[in-house]
């Protein structure tokens, strides 16, 4: 039976082929059969995690907490120069220039990514806004949030910074960020489940040497990654503790 690999569904859809290329490369690098399963929503992916159907995952910071502490996953690596930050954006023609101008009843468009939503809700606190005095619409993809803003079906949209920056130039010209997080130490993590824990060192070594591998640089480029950095248990625990603190 092949091991199952998945990726947090908040990545840019333009990188779908890149993850398949990466999966093929990784199978050859560690001599293991791995099946890549991409889920349409965070809820579908979390059900698979709950049912112990996942053996390797590129996880968002929020899900990393459950995976490491409840499911026994082992941290392996993170992408260099890719801290998870969040952006709150509006339609370019919106009269809203800053968070403080927002009022009760603000219509929010957001994905189900809990780390992004958490960071954005924290950034709304100066306006006295919370889940009880705002109206939230949940979308399956960031491009649908952009469409909500362009059609004036939402007042503000919550975005993962990386995904916002990868929107088309035409779309970005019609949007305008009003605030951005600057936490710097929250990252997506590649985690191995118990069935692949014995391969941690081999996977980590393969990832760290990708730029020295004949095909490695091309694989990294397909993901819009520069390189990988090793992540040990202590670093993952620190990030998880920070996420727990922010969620309080």
ChimeraX attribute file (.defattr): number of C-alpha atoms within 10 A of each C-alpha:
attribute: neighborCount
match mode: 1-to-1
recipient: residues
	/A:1	6
	/A:2	10
	/A:3	17
	/A:4	17
	/A:5	21
	/A:6	24
	/A:7	22
	/A:8	21
	/A:9	23
	/A:10	22
	/A:11	17
	/A:12	16
	/A:13	13
	/A:14	11
	/A:15	14
	/A:16	15
	/A:17	12
	/A:18	18
	/A:19	20
	/A:20	18
	/A:21	16
	/A:22	18
	/A:23	19
	/A:24	16
	/A:25	17
	/A:26	19
	/A:27	15
	/A:28	11
	/A:29	16
	/A:30	14
	/A:31	10
	/A:32	13
	/A:33	14
	/A:34	20
	/A:35	19
	/A:36	19
	/A:37	14
	/A:38	16
	/A:39	15
	/A:40	13
	/A:41	17
	/A:42	20
	/A:43	14
	/A:44	13
	/A:45	21
	/A:46	18
	/A:47	11
	/A:48	14
	/A:49	19
	/A:50	14
	/A:51	9
	/A:52	13
	/A:53	16
	/A:54	22
	/A:55	21
	/A:56	25
	/A:57	24
	/A:58	21
	/A:59	21
	/A:60	24
	/A:61	24
	/A:62	21
	/A:63	21
	/A:64	27
	/A:65	20
	/A:66	16
	/A:67	22
	/A:68	19
	/A:69	12
	/A:70	10
	/A:71	15
	/A:72	14
	/A:73	24
	/A:74	25
	/A:75	26
	/A:76	27
	/A:77	25
	/A:78	23
	/A:79	22
	/A:80	13
	/A:81	13
	/A:82	18
	/A:83	17
	/A:84	21
	/A:85	21
	/A:86	25
	/A:87	26
	/A:88	29
	/A:89	26
	/A:90	27
	/A:91	24
	/A:92	16
	/A:93	11
	/A:94	14
	/A:95	9
	/A:96	17
	/A:97	15
	/A:98	15
	/A:99	18
	/A:100	14
	/A:101	10
	/A:102	18
	/A:103	14
	/A:104	13
	/A:105	13
	/A:106	16
	/A:107	20
	/A:108	22
	/A:109	26
	/A:110	28
	/A:111	25
	/A:112	17
	/A:113	25
	/A:114	16
	/A:115	21
	/A:116	26
	/A:117	21
	/A:118	16
	/A:119	24
	/A:120	23
	/A:121	16
	/A:122	15
	/A:123	19
	/A:124	18
	/A:125	12
	/A:126	11
	/A:127	14
	/A:128	12
	/A:129	20
	/A:130	14
	/A:131	9
	/A:132	9
	/A:133	13
	/A:134	13
	/A:135	15
	/A:136	18
	/A:137	15
	/A:138	13
	/A:139	16
	/A:140	17
	/A:141	21
	/A:142	23
	/A:143	18
	/A:144	16
	/A:145	25
	/A:146	28
	/A:147	16
	/A:148	22
	/A:149	23
	/A:150	18
	/A:151	11
	/A:152	15
	/A:153	15
	/A:154	22
	/A:155	21
	/A:156	29
	/A:157	28
	/A:158	26
	/A:159	29
	/A:160	25
	/A:161	19
	/A:162	17
	/A:163	17
	/A:164	22
	/A:165	12
	/A:166	13
	/A:167	15
	/A:168	10
	/A:169	10
	/A:170	8
	/A:171	14
	/A:172	17
	/A:173	11
	/A:174	14
	/A:175	21
	/A:176	18
	/A:177	20
	/A:178	14
	/A:179	16
	/A:180	17
	/A:181	17
	/A:182	13
	/A:183	11
	/A:184	11
	/A:185	13
	/A:186	21
	/A:187	22
	/A:188	21
	/A:189	24
	/A:190	25
	/A:191	26
	/A:192	26
	/A:193	26
	/A:194	16
	/A:195	12
	/A:196	16
	/A:197	19
	/A:198	12
	/A:199	16
	/A:200	17
	/A:201	12
	/A:202	14
	/A:203	20
	/A:204	19
	/A:205	17
	/A:206	19
	/A:207	24
	/A:208	15
	/A:209	14
	/A:210	20
	/A:211	17
	/A:212	11
	/A:213	14
	/A:214	9
	/A:215	11
	/A:216	18
	/A:217	16
	/A:218	17
	/A:219	24
	/A:220	21
	/A:221	13
	/A:222	17
	/A:223	20
	/A:224	13
	/A:225	16
	/A:226	15
	/A:227	18
	/A:228	23
	/A:229	15
	/A:230	18
	/A:231	18
	/A:232	12
	/A:233	12
	/A:234	10
	/A:235	13
	/A:236	22
	/A:237	16
	/A:238	13
	/A:239	18
	/A:240	21
	/A:241	13
	/A:242	14
	/A:243	19
	/A:244	12
	/A:245	9
	/A:246	12
	/A:247	14
	/A:248	5
